[in-house]
């Protein structure tokens, strides 16, 4: 693990692999940390540079965001600090929403997008209130009750025991204050559906076939909105196909990287 001091925070991150092809930036979801990308770090870290940060308020990155845009701006500042001009960005769930925010705010930094188990739609009045209620619950009860309730929505009941254990451990270890701040920030995030038609970089949309948080229909709407996007449905996986079915997920990442690297 490395750390980097930015203007507004200190981020923990992994930085592995050779400078060959487009670097890959992996953006985790809520309430996880950079260890959710362990299979992808093993798969791609030997062939190209892979950057895997803990988002502000998660994992070893302390603090909390004050507004939604901070997540994307932190990633742009990380790239500045590491002198990395452009990356292929793969984000899952909240990480996918952050990847879209990075494209919207810093499009020159994005060479390709993989949007996994996510939605581009903004919040409704009902979902906005639910996020704020969840933030209050996390501060009141801590992470354990949420983690137990959410586990078999994050992964399928047939997930390998080691995967389920890892996911539960990540959720339980999350900082309630950081996770709550993220949920409050997400409640106010913009609707990015109008931006989809303007995405000009190679894009892949991935979704677990059993995902109930962001179902296949949500992924299809993103893929239909982005010119030339590929849609990949991973059978036998719920909200975390990169952990439940890493071979299928990694194949989608590899195809995206080949498109970006092609002359």
C-alpha positions, 0 to 999 in steps of 0.5 A, a space after each residue: 500500500 502507498 499513500 499520497 497527500 492531496 489538497 483535501 485528503 490523503 488517499 491510500 492506493 496500490 500501484 503495480 505493473 509495467 508501463 505498457 498499454 493504457 493504465 487501468 484505474 479500478 474504483 470500488 463501490 460502497 461500502 467496500 475498499 480496494 481489496 474488492 479488486 484483488 482478482 483484477 489486480 492479479 489478472 492485469 497487474 503483470 501486464 500493465 499499470 493498475 491503480 487501485 485507490 481506497 476512496 476517501 472515507 473507505 479502507 485506509 483512506 480516512 476522512 469523509 466527502 462533503 459533496 459528491 464531486 469530491 470522489 471524482 476530483 480526488 481521482 483526478 488529483 491522484 492521477 495528477 500526483 502520479 503524473 498519469 495523463 489518461 486511464 481506462 476507468 473501471 467502476 462498480 456500483 457507486 464506483 461506476 457512478 464515480 467513473 461517470 462523474 469523472 468522465 463528466 468533470 474530467 473527460 480528458 483523463 478517461 481513455 475507456 470506461 467499464 461501468 459495472 452493476 451501476 446506474 446513470 440515473 439520478 435519485 428520486 425523492 424516495 431513493 434520496 430519502 432512503 440514502 439519508 436514512 441509511 446514513 443515519 442508520 450507519 451512524 446510529 448502529 455501526 456497519 454490522 447490521 447493514 452488512 448482515 442484511 446486505 450480504 446476500 444481495 451483494 453476492 448470490 446465495 451460491 457464492 463461494 464461501 471465501 467470496 462471501 466472507 471477504 465481502 462481509 469482512 469489507 462491509 463490517 470494516 468500513 468506517 461508518 462516518 465515511 460510509 454515511 457521508 458517501 450516502 449523503 453525497 450520493 443522495 444529491 448526485 446529478 442525473 448522468 443519463 443525458 451525458 451518455 450519448 456524449 461518451 466518445 471512449 470505448 465503453 463496456 457495461 457489465 452486470 450480474 444476471 442476479 443483481 437486484 440492486 442495479 438489475 440488467 434493465 439498468 445496465 441495458 439502459 446505459 449500454 443503449 445510451 452510450 454509442 458503441 457500448 458493449 453489454 455483458 451479463 454475467 450469469 450466476 453473479 449478483 452485485 459483485 461479478 468481479 468477485 463471484 465470476 472473475 473469469 467472465 468479468 476479466 474477459 470483459 475488461 480485457 476486451 475493453 483494454 484491447 479496444 483502447 490499446 488498438 492503434 
